[in-house]
Amino acid sequence: MALENLFSLEFTEAELAKLDEGLGLIEGVLIGKTTNLTPEQKKQYGSIAEQNKLFVNKAKGLMEQVPQHVPVFLDKAEYDRDYLKCFAS
C-alpha cells in the first residue's frame, strides 16, 4: 500500500505574522522565568527513570502521612510544585 499525503498545510503571510506575534508574546512572558541548561548540567541533573518514580511517589506519600519527619532542609511546598510539574498527567 502506497503512502498517501493525508495532511497538507499551508499558511498565508498574514497567518504567519499572527503566529510570530503570538510566539513573541509568549516569549515575553517567559523572559526571566526559564533557565537554559548546558549539556553538562543536563547530565548532572538527569531525569527520573521509571523505576525511580515509585521511590519518589513513596517518599511523597510518607511526607504527607508523617509531616513531622520531613527533613528541615527540604522545602515541602517547592517539592509539591515540582512534583506536580513532573508527575501530573
N, CA, C and O atoms as a GROMACS GRO file, in nm:
protein
  356
    1MET      N    1   0.084  -0.117   0.000
    1MET     CA    2   0.000   0.000   0.000
    1MET      C    3   0.090   0.125   0.000
    1MET      O    4   0.180   0.138   0.082
    2ALA      N    5   0.063   0.212  -0.089
    2ALA     CA    6   0.144   0.334  -0.101
    2ALA      C    7   0.106   0.433   0.008
    2ALA      O    8  -0.009   0.440   0.051
    3LEU      N    9   0.206   0.510   0.051
    3LEU     CA   10   0.180   0.615   0.148
    3LEU      C   11   0.113   0.732   0.078
    3LEU      O   12   0.153   0.773  -0.031
    4GLU      N   13   0.011   0.784   0.142
    4GLU     CA   14  -0.059   0.898   0.084
    4GLU      C   15  -0.032   1.023   0.166
    4GLU      O   16  -0.007   1.015   0.287
    5ASN      N   17  -0.038   1.135   0.103
    5ASN     CA   18  -0.026   1.261   0.174
    5ASN      C   19  -0.161   1.289   0.238
    5ASN      O   20  -0.251   1.343   0.173
    6LEU      N   21  -0.175   1.252   0.366
    6LEU     CA   22  -0.302   1.265   0.434
    6LEU      C   23  -0.327   1.406   0.487
    6LEU      O   24  -0.440   1.441   0.521
    7PHE      N   25  -0.223   1.484   0.492
    7PHE     CA   26  -0.237   1.614   0.554
    7PHE      C   27  -0.150   1.714   0.480
    7PHE      O   28  -0.029   1.694   0.466
    8SER      N   29  -0.209   1.818   0.432
    8SER     CA   30  -0.135   1.924   0.365
    8SER      C   31  -0.172   2.056   0.431
    8SER      O   32  -0.290   2.087   0.448
    9LEU      N   33  -0.072   2.132   0.468
    9LEU     CA   34  -0.096   2.254   0.543
    9LEU      C   35  -0.017   2.369   0.483
    9LEU      O   36   0.103   2.356   0.456
   10GLU      N   37  -0.084   2.479   0.462
   10GLU     CA   38  -0.018   2.598   0.412
   10GLU      C   39  -0.069   2.718   0.492
   10GLU      O   40  -0.187   2.724   0.526
   11PHE      N   41   0.020   2.812   0.522
   11PHE     CA   42  -0.016   2.934   0.592
   11PHE      C   43   0.000   3.053   0.501
   11PHE      O   44   0.092   3.058   0.419
   12THR      N   45  -0.091   3.148   0.515
   12THR     CA   46  -0.077   3.274   0.441
   12THR      C   47   0.025   3.360   0.515
   12THR      O   48   0.061   3.331   0.629
   13GLU      N   49   0.072   3.464   0.450
   13GLU     CA   50   0.166   3.555   0.514
   13GLU      C   51   0.103   3.619   0.637
   13GLU      O   52   0.172   3.639   0.738
   14ALA      N   53  -0.026   3.652   0.631
   14ALA     CA   54  -0.096   3.713   0.745
   14ALA      C   55  -0.101   3.615   0.862
   14ALA      O   56  -0.082   3.655   0.978
   15GLU      N   57  -0.127   3.489   0.834
   15GLU     CA   58  -0.132   3.387   0.940
   15GLU      C   59   0.006   3.369   1.003
   15GLU      O   60   0.018   3.356   1.125
   16LEU      N   61   0.109   3.367   0.921
   16LEU     CA   62   0.245   3.354   0.974
   16LEU      C   63   0.281   3.474   1.062
   16LEU      O   64   0.347   3.458   1.164
   17ALA      N   65   0.237   3.592   1.022
   17ALA     CA   66   0.263   3.712   1.102
   17ALA      C   67   0.193   3.703   1.237
   17ALA      O   68   0.250   3.740   1.339
   18LYS      N   69   0.069   3.652   1.238
   18LYS     CA   70  -0.004   3.634   1.364
   18LYS      C   71   0.065   3.532   1.453
   18LYS      O   72   0.074   3.550   1.574
   19LEU      N   73   0.113   3.425   1.393
   19LEU     CA   74   0.185   3.323   1.470
   19LEU      C   75   0.312   3.382   1.531
   19LEU      O   76   0.341   3.357   1.648
   20ASP      N   77   0.387   3.458   1.453
   20ASP     CA   78   0.508   3.523   1.505
   20ASP      C   79   0.476   3.618   1.619
   20ASP      O   80   0.547   3.623   1.719
   21GLU      N   81   0.368   3.693   1.604
   21GLU     CA   82   0.327   3.787   1.709
   21GLU      C   83   0.290   3.710   1.837
   21GLU      O   84   0.330   3.748   1.947
   22GLY      N   85   0.215   3.603   1.823
   22GLY     CA   86   0.175   3.522   1.938
   22GLY      C   87   0.295   3.460   2.008
   22GLY      O   88   0.302   3.460   2.131
   23LEU      N   89   0.387   3.406   1.930
   23LEU     CA   90   0.508   3.348   1.989
   23LEU      C   91   0.591   3.454   2.060
   23LEU      O   92   0.653   3.427   2.163
   24GLY      N   93   0.593   3.573   2.002
   24GLY     CA   94   0.665   3.683   2.066
   24GLY      C   95   0.604   3.718   2.201
   24GLY      O   96   0.676   3.747   2.296
   25LEU      N   97   0.471   3.715   2.209
   25LEU     CA   98   0.404   3.742   2.337
   25LEU      C   99   0.438   3.635   2.440
   25LEU      O  100   0.465   3.667   2.556
   26ILE      N  101   0.438   3.511   2.398
   26ILE     CA  102   0.472   3.400   2.488
   26ILE      C  103   0.616   3.415   2.536
   26ILE      O  104   0.644   3.400   2.656
   27GLU      N  105   0.706   3.443   2.445
   27GLU     CA  106   0.847   3.462   2.482
   27GLU      C  107   0.862   3.577   2.581
   27GLU      O  108   0.941   3.569   2.675
   28GLY      N  109   0.785   3.683   2.561
   28GLY     CA  110   0.791   3.798   2.651
   28GLY      C  111   0.750   3.762   2.793
   28GLY      O  112   0.809   3.811   2.889
   29VAL      N  113   0.649   3.677   2.805
   29VAL     CA  114   0.604   3.635   2.938
   29VAL      C  115   0.708   3.545   3.005
   29VAL      O  116   0.726   3.549   3.127
   30LEU      N  117   0.776   3.464   2.925
   30LEU     CA  118   0.871   3.367   2.980
   30LEU      C  119   1.009   3.425   3.013
   30LEU      O  120   1.087   3.362   3.083
   31ILE      N  121   1.039   3.544   2.963
   31ILE     CA  122   1.171   3.603   2.988
   31ILE      C  123   1.195   3.615   3.138
   31ILE      O  124   1.113   3.669   3.212
   32GLY      N  125   1.307   3.562   3.180
   32GLY     CA  126   1.344   3.567   3.320
   32GLY      C  127   1.285   3.456   3.406
   32GLY      O  128   1.316   3.445   3.524
   33LYS      N  129   1.199   3.373   3.346
   33LYS     CA  130   1.135   3.266   3.423
   33LYS      C  131   1.184   3.128   3.382
   33LYS      O  132   1.141   3.027   3.439
   34THR      N  133   1.272   3.123   3.287
   34THR     CA  134   1.322   2.994   3.240
   34THR      C  135   1.473   2.990   3.252
   34THR      O  136   1.539   3.093   3.264
   35THR      N  137   1.527   2.870   3.248
   35THR     CA  138   1.671   2.852   3.257
   35THR      C  139   1.715   2.756   3.148
   35THR      O  140   1.656   2.650   3.130
   36ASN      N  141   1.817   2.793   3.077
   36ASN     CA  142   1.876   2.703   2.978
   36ASN      C  143   1.990   2.627   3.046
   36ASN      O  144   2.083   2.687   3.100
   37LEU      N  145   1.982   2.497   3.041
   37LEU     CA  146   2.088   2.415   3.099
   37LEU      C  147   2.192   2.382   2.993
   37LEU      O  148   2.159   2.358   2.877
   38THR      N  149   2.316   2.382   3.036
   38THR     CA  150   2.423   2.337   2.946
   38THR      C  151   2.417   2.185   2.937
   38THR      O  152   2.354   2.122   3.022
   39PRO      N  153   2.480   2.125   2.837
   39PRO     CA  154   2.481   1.978   2.830
   39PRO      C  155   2.538   1.914   2.956
   39PRO      O  156   2.493   1.807   2.998
   40GLU      N  157   2.638   1.978   3.018
   40GLU     CA  158   2.696   1.925   3.141
   40GLU      C  159   2.594   1.928   3.254
   40GLU      O  160   2.585   1.833   3.332
   41GLN      N  161   2.518   2.037   3.263
   41GLN     CA  162   2.416   2.047   3.367
   41GLN      C  163   2.305   1.943   3.345
   41GLN      O  164   2.254   1.885   3.441
   42LYS      N  165   2.269   1.922   3.219
   42LYS     CA  166   2.167   1.821   3.190
   42LYS      C  167   2.212   1.684   3.237
   42LYS      O  168   2.133   1.607   3.291
   43LYS      N  169   2.340   1.653   3.217
   43LYS     CA  170   2.394   1.526   3.266
   43LYS      C  171   2.394   1.521   3.417
   43LYS      O  172   2.362   1.419   3.478
   44GLN      N  173   2.430   1.634   3.478
   44GLN     CA  174   2.438   1.641   3.624
   44GLN      C  175   2.300   1.619   3.687
   44GLN      O  176   2.288   1.541   3.781
   45TYR      N  177   2.198   1.687   3.636
   45TYR     CA  178   2.065   1.678   3.696
   45TYR      C  179   1.987   1.557   3.646
   45TYR      O  180   1.909   1.498   3.721
   46GLY      N  181   2.009   1.519   3.523
   46GLY     CA  182   1.946   1.400   3.469
   46GLY      C  183   1.794   1.404   3.473
   46GLY      O  184   1.734   1.512   3.474
   47SER      N  185   1.735   1.287   3.475
   47SER     CA  186   1.591   1.274   3.481
   47SER      C  187   1.556   1.153   3.565
   47SER      O  188   1.643   1.072   3.599
   48ILE      N  189   1.431   1.142   3.599
   48ILE     CA  190   1.386   1.030   3.683
   48ILE      C  191   1.348   0.913   3.594
   48ILE      O  192   1.259   0.924   3.510
   49ALA      N  193   1.416   0.801   3.614
   49ALA     CA  194   1.384   0.680   3.539
   49ALA      C  195   1.255   0.620   3.594
   49ALA      O  196   1.216   0.648   3.707
   50GLU      N  197   1.190   0.538   3.515
   50GLU     CA  198   1.062   0.479   3.554
   50GLU      C  199   1.070   0.408   3.689
   50GLU      O  200   0.981   0.423   3.773
   51GLN      N  201   1.176   0.330   3.712
   51GLN     CA  202   1.185   0.255   3.838
   51GLN      C  203   1.201   0.348   3.958
   51GLN      O  204   1.163   0.312   4.069
   52ASN      N  205   1.256   0.469   3.938
   52ASN     CA  206   1.273   0.563   4.048
   52ASN      C  207   1.146   0.642   4.078
   52ASN      O  208   1.134   0.701   4.185
   53LYS      N  209   1.051   0.644   3.984
   53LYS     CA  210   0.925   0.714   4.009
   53LYS      C  211   0.850   0.651   4.125
   53LYS      O  212   0.783   0.721   4.201
   54LEU      N  213   0.862   0.520   4.141
   54LEU     CA  214   0.798   0.453   4.254
   54LEU      C  215   0.856   0.505   4.385
   54LEU      O  216   0.782   0.528   4.481
   55PHE      N  217   0.987   0.523   4.389
   55PHE     CA  218   1.054   0.576   4.508
   55PHE      C  219   1.006   0.718   4.538
   55PHE      O  220   0.978   0.750   4.654
   56VAL      N  221   0.998   0.802   4.436
   56VAL     CA  222   0.954   0.940   4.454
   56VAL      C  223   0.811   0.943   4.505
   56VAL      O  224   0.779   1.019   4.596
   57ASN      N  225   0.725   0.860   4.448
   57ASN     CA  226   0.586   0.854   4.493
   57ASN      C  227   0.576   0.807   4.637
   57ASN      O  228   0.496   0.859   4.715
   58LYS      N  229   0.656   0.709   4.674
   58LYS     CA  230   0.657   0.659   4.812
   58LYS      C  231   0.704   0.768   4.907
   58LYS      O  232   0.645   0.787   5.014
   59ALA      N  233   0.810   0.840   4.871
   59ALA     CA  234   0.861   0.949   4.955
   59ALA      C  235   0.754   1.056   4.974
   59ALA      O  236   0.735   1.106   5.085
   60LYS      N  237   0.684   1.092   4.867
   60LYS     CA  238   0.578   1.193   4.877
   60LYS      C  239   0.468   1.144   4.970
   60LYS      O  240   0.420   1.220   5.054
   61GLY      N  241   0.428   1.019   4.956
   61GLY     CA  242   0.324   0.964   5.042
   61GLY      C  243   0.364   0.966   5.188
   61GLY      O  244   0.284   1.001   5.275
   62LEU      N  245   0.488   0.929   5.216
   62LEU     CA  246   0.536   0.929   5.354
   62LEU      C  247   0.542   1.071   5.412
   62LEU      O  248   0.509   1.092   5.528
   63MET      N  249   0.584   1.167   5.330
   63MET     CA  250   0.591   1.306   5.378
   63MET      C  251   0.451   1.358   5.410
   63MET      O  252   0.436   1.441   5.500
   64GLU      N  253   0.351   1.311   5.339
   64GLU     CA  254   0.214   1.356   5.366
   64GLU      C  255   0.155   1.283   5.486
   64GLU      O  256   0.075   1.340   5.560
   65GLN      N  257   0.193   1.156   5.506
   65GLN     CA  258   0.141   1.079   5.618
   65GLN      C  259   0.204   1.122   5.750
   65GLN      O  260   0.137   1.128   5.853
   66VAL      N  261   0.334   1.151   5.748
   66VAL     CA  262   0.409   1.183   5.869
   66VAL      C  263   0.486   1.314   5.847
   66VAL      O  264   0.609   1.312   5.836
   67PRO      N  265   0.415   1.427   5.841
   67PRO     CA  266   0.481   1.554   5.808
   67PRO      C  267   0.588   1.597   5.908
   67PRO      O  268   0.676   1.675   5.873
   68GLN      N  269   0.582   1.550   6.030
   68GLN     CA  270   0.682   1.590   6.129
   68GLN      C  271   0.819   1.530   6.099
   68GLN      O  272   0.919   1.573   6.157
   69HIS      N  273   0.825   1.432   6.010
   69HIS     CA  274   0.952   1.369   5.976
   69HIS      C  275   1.011   1.420   5.843
   69HIS      O  276   1.111   1.367   5.795
   70VAL      N  277   0.948   1.522   5.785
   70VAL     CA  278   1.003   1.583   5.663
   70VAL      C  279   1.132   1.654   5.703
   70VAL      O  280   1.131   1.734   5.796
   71PRO      N  281   1.243   1.627   5.633
   71PRO     CA  282   1.370   1.692   5.669
   71PRO      C  283   1.359   1.844   5.665
   71PRO      O  284   1.290   1.900   5.579
   72VAL      N  285   1.426   1.910   5.758
   72VAL     CA  286   1.417   2.056   5.767
   72VAL      C  287   1.481   2.125   5.646
   72VAL      O  288   1.445   2.238   5.614
   73PHE      N  289   1.573   2.058   5.578
   73PHE     CA  290   1.638   2.118   5.462
   73PHE      C  291   1.552   2.109   5.336
   73PHE      O  292   1.588   2.166   5.233
   74LEU      N  293   1.439   2.039   5.343
   74LEU     CA  294   1.353   2.021   5.226
   74LEU      C  295   1.238   2.120   5.232
   74LEU      O  296   1.164   2.125   5.330
   75ASP      N  297   1.223   2.197   5.126
   75ASP     CA  298   1.110   2.290   5.115
   75ASP      C  299   0.993   2.211   5.056
   75ASP      O  300   0.987   2.189   4.935
   76LYS      N  301   0.901   2.170   5.142
   76LYS     CA  302   0.790   2.081   5.100
   76LYS      C  303   0.701   2.147   4.996
   76LYS      O  304   0.657   2.082   4.901
   77ALA      N  305   0.676   2.277   5.011
   77ALA     CA  306   0.592   2.348   4.913
   77ALA      C  307   0.657   2.345   4.775
   77ALA      O  308   0.589   2.323   4.675
   78GLU      N  309   0.787   2.368   4.769
   78GLU     CA  310   0.861   2.363   4.641
   78GLU      C  311   0.860   2.221   4.586
   78GLU      O  312   0.844   2.200   4.465
   79TYR      N  313   0.879   2.123   4.674
   79TYR     CA  314   0.875   1.982   4.633
   79TYR      C  315   0.740   1.950   4.568
   79TYR      O  316   0.734   1.886   4.463
   80ASP      N  317   0.631   1.995   4.632
   80ASP     CA  318   0.497   1.968   4.578
   80ASP      C  319   0.477   2.034   4.442
   80ASP      O  320   0.417   1.974   4.352
   81ARG      N  321   0.528   2.156   4.426
   81ARG     CA  322   0.516   2.224   4.295
   81ARG      C  323   0.594   2.147   4.188
   81ARG      O  324   0.545   2.125   4.077
   82ASP      N  325   0.716   2.106   4.222
   82ASP     CA  326   0.797   2.030   4.127
   82ASP      C  327   0.733   1.895   4.096
   82ASP      O  328   0.735   1.850   3.981
   83TYR      N  329   0.676   1.833   4.196
   83TYR     CA  330   0.610   1.703   4.178
   83TYR      C  331   0.495   1.716   4.078
   83TYR      O  332   0.480   1.635   3.987
   84LEU      N  333   0.413   1.821   4.096
   84LEU     CA  334   0.301   1.841   4.005
   84LEU      C  335   0.349   1.865   3.862
   84LEU      O  336   0.287   1.816   3.767
   85LYS      N  337   0.458   1.939   3.846
   85LYS     CA  338   0.511   1.965   3.712
   85LYS      C  339   0.560   1.837   3.646
   85LYS      O  340   0.542   1.818   3.525
   86CYS      N  341   0.622   1.749   3.724
   86CYS     CA  342   0.683   1.629   3.668
   86CYS      C  343   0.586   1.512   3.654
   86CYS      O  344   0.597   1.433   3.561
   87PHE      N  345   0.491   1.502   3.746
   87PHE     CA  346   0.411   1.381   3.750
   87PHE      C  347   0.264   1.402   3.717
   87PHE      O  348   0.190   1.305   3.705
   88ALA      N  349   0.221   1.525   3.701
   88ALA     CA  350   0.081   1.548   3.664
   88ALA      C  351   0.062   1.510   3.518
   88ALA      O  352   0.134   1.557   3.430
   89SER      N  353  -0.034   1.425   3.495
   89SER     CA  354  -0.059   1.387   3.356
   89SER      C  355  -0.206   1.368   3.329
   89SER      O  356  -0.245   1.335   3.217
   0.00000   0.00000   0.00000
